[in-house]
Amino acid sequence: MKLNLTSEKSFEKLNKHFSMDRWKLRVSLLELLPKYRYT
């Protein structure tokens, strides 16, 4: 039971981390796109 709880928490942390990374990736892509369009 204890182990299950901790693994669930760490999974939640991982999930948040990945969603943040995805968001950052999307933002950086959006910033890069105009540069390529104008060159």
mmCIF file of the N, C-alpha and C atoms, coordinates in Angstrom:
data_MODEL
# 
_entry.id   MODEL 
# 
loop_
_atom_site.group_PDB 
_atom_site.id 
_atom_site.type_symbol 
_atom_site.label_atom_id 
_atom_site.label_alt_id 
_atom_site.label_comp_id 
_atom_site.label_asym_id 
_atom_site.label_entity_id 
_atom_site.label_seq_id 
_atom_site.pdbx_PDB_ins_code 
_atom_site.Cartn_x 
_atom_site.Cartn_y 
_atom_site.Cartn_z 
_atom_site.occupancy 
_atom_site.B_iso_or_equiv 
_atom_site.pdbx_formal_charge 
_atom_site.auth_seq_id 
_atom_site.auth_comp_id 
_atom_site.auth_asym_id 
_atom_site.auth_atom_id 
_atom_site.pdbx_PDB_model_num 
ATOM 1   N N  . MET A 1 1  ? 0.834  -1.206 0.000   1.00 0.00 ? 1  MET A N  1 
ATOM 2   C CA . MET A 1 1  ? 0.000  0.000  0.000   1.00 0.00 ? 1  MET A CA 1 
ATOM 3   C C  . MET A 1 1  ? 0.871  1.259  0.000   1.00 0.00 ? 1  MET A C  1 
ATOM 4   N N  . LYS A 1 2  ? 1.854  1.268  0.869   1.00 0.00 ? 2  LYS A N  1 
ATOM 5   C CA . LYS A 1 2  ? 2.739  2.430  0.942   1.00 0.00 ? 2  LYS A CA 1 
ATOM 6   C C  . LYS A 1 2  ? 3.510  2.610  -0.369  1.00 0.00 ? 2  LYS A C  1 
ATOM 7   N N  . LEU A 1 3  ? 4.020  1.513  -0.873  1.00 0.00 ? 3  LEU A N  1 
ATOM 8   C CA . LEU A 1 3  ? 4.788  1.565  -2.101  1.00 0.00 ? 3  LEU A CA 1 
ATOM 9   C C  . LEU A 1 3  ? 3.921  2.057  -3.256  1.00 0.00 ? 3  LEU A C  1 
ATOM 10  N N  . ASN A 1 4  ? 2.709  1.570  -3.301  1.00 0.00 ? 4  ASN A N  1 
ATOM 11  C CA . ASN A 1 4  ? 1.789  1.968  -4.357  1.00 0.00 ? 4  ASN A CA 1 
ATOM 12  C C  . ASN A 1 4  ? 1.547  3.477  -4.340  1.00 0.00 ? 4  ASN A C  1 
ATOM 13  N N  . LEU A 1 5  ? 1.382  3.996  -3.146  1.00 0.00 ? 5  LEU A N  1 
ATOM 14  C CA . LEU A 1 5  ? 1.129  5.427  -2.994  1.00 0.00 ? 5  LEU A CA 1 
ATOM 15  C C  . LEU A 1 5  ? 2.313  6.260  -3.489  1.00 0.00 ? 5  LEU A C  1 
ATOM 16  N N  . THR A 1 6  ? 3.508  5.862  -3.109  1.00 0.00 ? 6  THR A N  1 
ATOM 17  C CA . THR A 1 6  ? 4.685  6.624  -3.518  1.00 0.00 ? 6  THR A CA 1 
ATOM 18  C C  . THR A 1 6  ? 4.893  6.545  -5.026  1.00 0.00 ? 6  THR A C  1 
ATOM 19  N N  . SER A 1 7  ? 4.671  5.385  -5.592  1.00 0.00 ? 7  SER A N  1 
ATOM 20  C CA . SER A 1 7  ? 4.850  5.248  -7.034  1.00 0.00 ? 7  SER A CA 1 
ATOM 21  C C  . SER A 1 7  ? 3.827  6.103  -7.781  1.00 0.00 ? 7  SER A C  1 
ATOM 22  N N  . GLU A 1 8  ? 2.629  6.167  -7.226  1.00 0.00 ? 8  GLU A N  1 
ATOM 23  C CA . GLU A 1 8  ? 1.602  6.998  -7.845  1.00 0.00 ? 8  GLU A CA 1 
ATOM 24  C C  . GLU A 1 8  ? 2.008  8.464  -7.821  1.00 0.00 ? 8  GLU A C  1 
ATOM 25  N N  . LYS A 1 9  ? 2.578  8.884  -6.696  1.00 0.00 ? 9  LYS A N  1 
ATOM 26  C CA . LYS A 1 9  ? 3.011  10.280 -6.566  1.00 0.00 ? 9  LYS A CA 1 
ATOM 27  C C  . LYS A 1 9  ? 4.144  10.589 -7.535  1.00 0.00 ? 9  LYS A C  1 
ATOM 28  N N  . SER A 1 10 ? 5.091  9.691  -7.637  1.00 0.00 ? 10 SER A N  1 
ATOM 29  C CA . SER A 1 10 ? 6.208  9.918  -8.543  1.00 0.00 ? 10 SER A CA 1 
ATOM 30  C C  . SER A 1 10 ? 5.730  9.920  -9.990  1.00 0.00 ? 10 SER A C  1 
ATOM 31  N N  . PHE A 1 11 ? 4.748  9.085  -10.274 1.00 0.00 ? 11 PHE A N  1 
ATOM 32  C CA . PHE A 1 11 ? 4.183  9.061  -11.624 1.00 0.00 ? 11 PHE A CA 1 
ATOM 33  C C  . PHE A 1 11 ? 3.518  10.398 -11.947 1.00 0.00 ? 11 PHE A C  1 
ATOM 34  N N  . GLU A 1 12 ? 2.822  10.929 -10.962 1.00 0.00 ? 12 GLU A N  1 
ATOM 35  C CA . GLU A 1 12 ? 2.174  12.233 -11.140 1.00 0.00 ? 12 GLU A CA 1 
ATOM 36  C C  . GLU A 1 12 ? 3.220  13.303 -11.411 1.00 0.00 ? 12 GLU A C  1 
ATOM 37  N N  . LYS A 1 13 ? 4.311  13.229 -10.668 1.00 0.00 ? 13 LYS A N  1 
ATOM 38  C CA . LYS A 1 13 ? 5.403  14.187 -10.856 1.00 0.00 ? 13 LYS A CA 1 
ATOM 39  C C  . LYS A 1 13 ? 5.959  14.075 -12.272 1.00 0.00 ? 13 LYS A C  1 
ATOM 40  N N  . LEU A 1 14 ? 6.194  12.857 -12.701 1.00 0.00 ? 14 LEU A N  1 
ATOM 41  C CA . LEU A 1 14 ? 6.707  12.624 -14.045 1.00 0.00 ? 14 LEU A CA 1 
ATOM 42  C C  . LEU A 1 14 ? 5.750  13.181 -15.088 1.00 0.00 ? 14 LEU A C  1 
ATOM 43  N N  . ASN A 1 15 ? 4.489  12.915 -14.886 1.00 0.00 ? 15 ASN A N  1 
ATOM 44  C CA . ASN A 1 15 ? 3.473  13.380 -15.823 1.00 0.00 ? 15 ASN A CA 1 
ATOM 45  C C  . ASN A 1 15 ? 3.495  14.897 -15.951 1.00 0.00 ? 15 ASN A C  1 
ATOM 46  N N  . LYS A 1 16 ? 3.574  15.575 -14.816 1.00 0.00 ? 16 LYS A N  1 
ATOM 47  C CA . LYS A 1 16 ? 3.636  17.036 -14.833 1.00 0.00 ? 16 LYS A CA 1 
ATOM 48  C C  . LYS A 1 16 ? 4.892  17.502 -15.547 1.00 0.00 ? 16 LYS A C  1 
ATOM 49  N N  . HIS A 1 17 ? 5.986  16.830 -15.272 1.00 0.00 ? 17 HIS A N  1 
ATOM 50  C CA . HIS A 1 17 ? 7.259  17.202 -15.881 1.00 0.00 ? 17 HIS A CA 1 
ATOM 51  C C  . HIS A 1 17 ? 7.177  17.082 -17.401 1.00 0.00 ? 17 HIS A C  1 
ATOM 52  N N  . PHE A 1 18 ? 6.605  15.984 -17.863 1.00 0.00 ? 18 PHE A N  1 
ATOM 53  C CA . PHE A 1 18 ? 6.511  15.768 -19.301 1.00 0.00 ? 18 PHE A CA 1 
ATOM 54  C C  . PHE A 1 18 ? 5.580  16.772 -19.966 1.00 0.00 ? 18 PHE A C  1 
ATOM 55  N N  . SER A 1 19 ? 4.492  17.078 -19.301 1.00 0.00 ? 19 SER A N  1 
ATOM 56  C CA . SER A 1 19 ? 3.565  18.052 -19.879 1.00 0.00 ? 19 SER A CA 1 
ATOM 57  C C  . SER A 1 19 ? 4.225  19.427 -19.958 1.00 0.00 ? 19 SER A C  1 
ATOM 58  N N  . MET A 1 20 ? 5.033  19.757 -18.959 1.00 0.00 ? 20 MET A N  1 
ATOM 59  C CA . MET A 1 20 ? 5.763  21.014 -18.999 1.00 0.00 ? 20 MET A CA 1 
ATOM 60  C C  . MET A 1 20 ? 6.749  21.031 -20.158 1.00 0.00 ? 20 MET A C  1 
ATOM 61  N N  . ASP A 1 21 ? 7.462  19.930 -20.321 1.00 0.00 ? 21 ASP A N  1 
ATOM 62  C CA . ASP A 1 21 ? 8.417  19.834 -21.418 1.00 0.00 ? 21 ASP A CA 1 
ATOM 63  C C  . ASP A 1 21 ? 7.719  19.982 -22.759 1.00 0.00 ? 21 ASP A C  1 
ATOM 64  N N  . ARG A 1 22 ? 6.576  19.349 -22.878 1.00 0.00 ? 22 ARG A N  1 
ATOM 65  C CA . ARG A 1 22 ? 5.838  19.422 -24.130 1.00 0.00 ? 22 ARG A CA 1 
ATOM 66  C C  . ARG A 1 22 ? 5.416  20.863 -24.401 1.00 0.00 ? 22 ARG A C  1 
ATOM 67  N N  . TRP A 1 23 ? 4.973  21.529 -23.332 1.00 0.00 ? 23 TRP A N  1 
ATOM 68  C CA . TRP A 1 23 ? 4.534  22.913 -23.471 1.00 0.00 ? 23 TRP A CA 1 
ATOM 69  C C  . TRP A 1 23 ? 5.703  23.802 -23.894 1.00 0.00 ? 23 TRP A C  1 
ATOM 70  N N  . LYS A 1 24 ? 6.844  23.603 -23.269 1.00 0.00 ? 24 LYS A N  1 
ATOM 71  C CA . LYS A 1 24 ? 8.038  24.385 -23.619 1.00 0.00 ? 24 LYS A CA 1 
ATOM 72  C C  . LYS A 1 24 ? 8.433  24.119 -25.068 1.00 0.00 ? 24 LYS A C  1 
ATOM 73  N N  . LEU A 1 25 ? 8.351  22.868 -25.457 1.00 0.00 ? 25 LEU A N  1 
ATOM 74  C CA . LEU A 1 25 ? 8.685  22.502 -26.825 1.00 0.00 ? 25 LEU A CA 1 
ATOM 75  C C  . LEU A 1 25 ? 7.774  23.221 -27.807 1.00 0.00 ? 25 LEU A C  1 
ATOM 76  N N  . ARG A 1 26 ? 6.488  23.206 -27.499 1.00 0.00 ? 26 ARG A N  1 
ATOM 77  C CA . ARG A 1 26 ? 5.521  23.849 -28.378 1.00 0.00 ? 26 ARG A CA 1 
ATOM 78  C C  . ARG A 1 26 ? 5.814  25.341 -28.489 1.00 0.00 ? 26 ARG A C  1 
ATOM 79  N N  . VAL A 1 27 ? 6.126  25.959 -27.357 1.00 0.00 ? 27 VAL A N  1 
ATOM 80  C CA . VAL A 1 27 ? 6.409  27.391 -27.339 1.00 0.00 ? 27 VAL A CA 1 
ATOM 81  C C  . VAL A 1 27 ? 7.655  27.701 -28.166 1.00 0.00 ? 27 VAL A C  1 
ATOM 82  N N  . SER A 1 28 ? 8.684  26.912 -27.989 1.00 0.00 ? 28 SER A N  1 
ATOM 83  C CA . SER A 1 28 ? 9.912  27.154 -28.742 1.00 0.00 ? 28 SER A CA 1 
ATOM 84  C C  . SER A 1 28 ? 9.682  26.933 -30.233 1.00 0.00 ? 28 SER A C  1 
ATOM 85  N N  . LEU A 1 29 ? 8.849  25.970 -30.568 1.00 0.00 ? 29 LEU A N  1 
ATOM 86  C CA . LEU A 1 29 ? 8.521  25.728 -31.972 1.00 0.00 ? 29 LEU A CA 1 
ATOM 87  C C  . LEU A 1 29 ? 7.771  26.918 -32.554 1.00 0.00 ? 29 LEU A C  1 
ATOM 88  N N  . LEU A 1 30 ? 6.849  27.443 -31.779 1.00 0.00 ? 30 LEU A N  1 
ATOM 89  C CA . LEU A 1 30 ? 6.081  28.608 -32.239 1.00 0.00 ? 30 LEU A CA 1 
ATOM 90  C C  . LEU A 1 30 ? 6.984  29.819 -32.423 1.00 0.00 ? 30 LEU A C  1 
ATOM 91  N N  . GLU A 1 31 ? 8.008  29.916 -31.594 1.00 0.00 ? 31 GLU A N  1 
ATOM 92  C CA . GLU A 1 31 ? 8.939  31.035 -31.718 1.00 0.00 ? 31 GLU A CA 1 
ATOM 93  C C  . GLU A 1 31 ? 9.852  30.858 -32.927 1.00 0.00 ? 31 GLU A C  1 
ATOM 94  N N  . LEU A 1 32 ? 10.157 29.619 -33.238 1.00 0.00 ? 32 LEU A N  1 
ATOM 95  C CA . LEU A 1 32 ? 11.059 29.341 -34.353 1.00 0.00 ? 32 LEU A CA 1 
ATOM 96  C C  . LEU A 1 32 ? 10.367 29.455 -35.708 1.00 0.00 ? 32 LEU A C  1 
ATOM 97  N N  . LEU A 1 33 ? 9.119  29.090 -35.754 1.00 0.00 ? 33 LEU A N  1 
ATOM 98  C CA . LEU A 1 33 ? 8.395  29.080 -37.026 1.00 0.00 ? 33 LEU A CA 1 
ATOM 99  C C  . LEU A 1 33 ? 8.439  30.406 -37.789 1.00 0.00 ? 33 LEU A C  1 
ATOM 100 N N  . PRO A 1 34 ? 8.128  31.525 -37.165 1.00 0.00 ? 34 PRO A N  1 
ATOM 101 C CA . PRO A 1 34 ? 8.178  32.798 -37.890 1.00 0.00 ? 34 PRO A CA 1 
ATOM 102 C C  . PRO A 1 34 ? 9.557  33.098 -38.471 1.00 0.00 ? 34 PRO A C  1 
ATOM 103 N N  . LYS A 1 35 ? 10.598 32.747 -37.729 1.00 0.00 ? 35 LYS A N  1 
ATOM 104 C CA . LYS A 1 35 ? 11.961 32.988 -38.218 1.00 0.00 ? 35 LYS A CA 1 
ATOM 105 C C  . LYS A 1 35 ? 12.182 32.267 -39.546 1.00 0.00 ? 35 LYS A C  1 
ATOM 106 N N  . TYR A 1 36 ? 11.739 31.019 -39.603 1.00 0.00 ? 36 TYR A N  1 
ATOM 107 C CA . TYR A 1 36 ? 11.933 30.261 -40.838 1.00 0.00 ? 36 TYR A CA 1 
ATOM 108 C C  . TYR A 1 36 ? 11.046 30.796 -41.960 1.00 0.00 ? 36 TYR A C  1 
ATOM 109 N N  . ARG A 1 37 ? 9.912  31.305 -41.593 1.00 0.00 ? 37 ARG A N  1 
ATOM 110 C CA . ARG A 1 37 ? 8.986  31.805 -42.594 1.00 0.00 ? 37 ARG A CA 1 
ATOM 111 C C  . ARG A 1 37 ? 9.531  33.074 -43.252 1.00 0.00 ? 37 ARG A C  1 
ATOM 112 N N  . TYR A 1 38 ? 10.188 33.913 -42.459 1.00 0.00 ? 38 TYR A N  1 
ATOM 113 C CA . TYR A 1 38 ? 10.627 35.203 -42.981 1.00 0.00 ? 38 TYR A CA 1 
ATOM 114 C C  . TYR A 1 38 ? 11.976 35.152 -43.686 1.00 0.00 ? 38 TYR A C  1 
ATOM 115 N N  . THR A 1 39 ? 12.688 34.054 -43.530 1.00 0.00 ? 39 THR A N  1 
ATOM 116 C CA . THR A 1 39 ? 14.000 33.983 -44.180 1.00 0.00 ? 39 THR A CA 1 
ATOM 117 C C  . THR A 1 39 ? 13.870 33.456 -45.593 1.00 0.00 ? 39 THR A C  1 
# 
